Amino acid sequence: MTNAIQFPKHFLWGASTSAYQIEGSPLADGAGPSIWQRFAHSPGNIRDGDTGDVACDHYRRSAQDVALMREIGLQAYRFSISWSRVMPSGRGAVNPIGIGFYDELVDRLLAQGIKPMVTLFHWDLPEALDNQGGWLNRDSADWFADYARVMFDRLDDRVASWATLNEPWVVSDGGYLNGTLAPGHHNRFEAPIAAHNLMRAHGAAVKVYREVGKHEIGLVVNLEPKYPASDSAADQEAAARGHAYMNGQFLDPVFFGRYPEKMKDVYGDAWPEWPAEDFELIRQRLDFIGVNYYTRSVTRDEATAYPLRAVAVRQPQATYTETGWEVYAKGLSDTLEWVAARYGNPPLYITENGAAFFDPPVAEGGRVHDPLRVDYYQKHLRAIHEVIQKGVDVRGYCAWSLLDNLEWAHGFSKRFGIVHVNFATQERTLKDSAYFYREVIATNGAVLDGVPARPSVWSGAAMWTERSAAPANLVAKHAGDD
């Protein structure tokens, strides 16, 4: 009997983490401080005064955590490098103990048959570079390229998959526009500059990789479909602005060498004119796009809400996570189909997908029952399988997150992990979601057959308006643009 659900033969199953959220020991063994070290230790920035000083103590427990990955059956592990652990000043001297930690981690993963997937930057800019302007300084592209070269030279002989940036939208929006994340700025003129320099840094790092690298490199973006709350022209326009701001802003420059026109509507007089040569740098050939997906937004026009002049409308009867995000798997399939249509069906990895729910204490027998998280994964994995059947080139999936961790400004109050962490004792316990995911991996998705998932309660309005298809030859043409 043939199973209805079966992922492609070489589909890659993994899980993701990031350095500041799990490593702990941020200043150990010669490491320099990052902007998150400073932000976390500034009163009022993080819930309950939590910091990443210990976090999951992964810096000292990586061997134990790799063993857990093996127990779950992971084929890949996506993690980020702490730039200031490797280069304490962000530039110049390399810390041998810091880079040695990642050297050893890669070897441990490979010894267990787990593919390392390395992200160079997951929000933790060295404080020394922030003191020189950080992502507002045009030199930041050169700083990042130099750091990237150090990592490529050290690890590319064993790391076959690299990503430059994780979620540049979050850095610019949370770090420079709204001030809720490090470095904590609140300035509408700074946000587009930071975003643009992040993209220039991405391009500079890819350009270096084309000189010295031998494998694949991509960019990781968080995408969130924006559905208009009604058929009114105002709500349609609000959704279009939100779509350009969150989804098109970091993909159009890479594939088309320009920003969406609606970015001018979003920022108004805070939107600069960019030098044409910047887009020549940004538009480097990529091997894949990493898509981080968590939720969707049903969007209503609201003139007083800056910069989008739009707000999200909560949906009645829908399931919401502890972070206030609606569970809506169809948003993932819609998003993946949009990326394929607009950008010529590039290779995709789902580099983050998961949910924070309340987890009960570890039960007798060492189990953590998290049925809502299991349901979340069932729905979203089915959505991925559906779009693969339609021809969308999705090549792998990484659950977010391997471990409960420091959830940025939420501190330790939100748990995303498939592995429960007791932050007082550092004891790890596999949740039901980890056992479920182990079966998904072992059967290459076949276990999803016959497992009922609750239907979504709101089918949504038409997909966002900017759904123009890319030319059929875009990828082939783009591949020649160096």
DAJOBEL-V137636 format. One line per field, one symbol per residue. ss: DSSP state (A for helix, B for strand, O for the rest). phi: phi as a letter, one per 30 degrees, with the letter a starting at -180 (. if undefined). burial: 1 if it has 16 or more other C-alpha atoms within 10 Angstrom, else 0. A space follows every 50 residues. Layout:
# DAJOBEL-V137636
ss=???
phi=???
burial=???
This chain:
# DAJOBEL-V137636
ss=OOOOOOOOOOOBBBBBOOAAAAOOOOOAAAOOOBAAAAAAOOOOOOAAAO OOOOOOOAAAAAAAAAAAAAAAOOOBBBBBOOAAAAOOOOOOOOOAAAAA AAAAAAAAAAAOOOBBBBBBBOOOOBAAAAOOOAAAOOOAAAAAAAAAAA AAAAAOOOOOBBBBBBOAAAAAAAAAAOOOOOOOOOOAAAAAAAAAAAAA AAAAAAAAAAAAOOOBBBBBBBOOOBBBOOOOAAAAAAAAAAAAAAAAOO OAAAAAOOOOOOAAAAAAAAOOOOOAAAAAAAOOOOOBBBBBOOOOBBBB BOOOOOOOOBBBOOOOOOOBOOOOOBOOOAAAAAAAAAAAAAAOOOOBBB BBOOOOOOOOOOBOOOBBOOAAAAAAAAAAAAAAAAAAAOOOOBBBBBBB OOBOOOOAAAOOOOOOOOBBBOOOOOOBBBBAAAAAAAAAAAAOOAAAOO OOOOOOOOOOOOOOOOOOOOOOOAAAAAAOOO
phi=.dddcadeecdccbbbbbeddbdihdcdhidcdcddddddccejdbeiid bcdchchdecbdddddddedddjecbbcbccdedddbecibidcdddddd ededdddddddcicddbccdbbicdeeddddcjhddcddeddeddddede ddddcddbccbbbdccheeddddddbccidbddidbbdddeddddddddd dedddddddddcdbbbbbbcbccbdccddadddddddddddddddccdec ceddcciaceedddddciddcdccdedddddddcdccaccccbbabbccb daddcccdhabdcdcdiddbddcicddaddddddddddedddcihdebcd caalacbdcddddejibbcbdddedededdddddedddddjddccabbdc bebeaddhddicdcccddcdcdddcidcbddedddddddeddchjddddi cdcdddcbdidededccdddedcedddddccc
burial=00001110001111111111111111100111111110111000111001 11111111100100110111011111111111111111111001100110 11001111110001111111111111111100011101111011111110 11001100111111111111111111111111111101111111111111 11111110110010011111111111111100011111111111111111 11111111110111111000100000011111111111111111111111 10000011111100000001100011111111111111111111111111 11111110100100001111011111111111111011000111111111 11111111111111111111101000011111111111111001111100 00000000000011000001000110010000
